[in-house]
Amino acid sequence: MIRKGKYAIHNGSEYSFSPLEHKSIRLIRNKHADLSQGFKHLDENIYIKNVSVEEVDLFKINSKAIYKGEVFPASEERRTGKVLLDTTNTELAKKMGFQRTDKYMYSKSVEWDEVEIIEERKPYTLD
């Protein structure tokens, strides 16, 4: 799975979140089972719970892919479901068969079994 964005760990589970006022956040999940953990049903398949920042560990996830020994930023192509790799390194792009997609950007779509997805996690604060 390729993920990008802000996440929180609360009581051992991982949630996406949105900041609220006064050092609190809203945890967001799409699992009905979270109702038993104090979540409230907001909308179809969306469950929320407001908690203080002190109750969670916050971090950002940025997924990357290892392809033929090189590391690239990665995302999932919505249209094809393949992994989309990007680079601004012209020489590397030529060597790996990437196509120019913008003035300084090169991209290539590959199958999931051609890459290893790694998650880069960095601490995140609301300050």
Phi, psi and omega in degrees: 000139178255123181232145173219141176135190183262137181223159178227145172255124181225121181052040175083356179248156182257135182223149165281163183209165171229138180292146173240181178283164172061045175057041175229162180224162175251116176281142183231133181213161178241028181248122179303327182298339181290349175302326180287349179259016178091009177282155177245144178285120181262312184204181180307117178063022178234125181235137185229157175207128177270131179221162176280155181298330180294341182274354188226163168253125182257143178202160175252141177247134174228113182278141176228166180231138172266120182230117180051042175083359180247152181256131181228149168300143185227148173213167179260128177288123181294322184291316186253340184080002179279174177268128179259123179254145180228152173202153172254000181277104185301313182296316178296319179300315179295316180299323185264359177079029177283157177255144177287126183243350179201177184308316181238014185241139176234142183222158177207135175264132180226164178282155181301324183283357177269352184230161169244121181274132176235146179254126175264116181251132178230140177303148182228138176234158178272356182291000000 
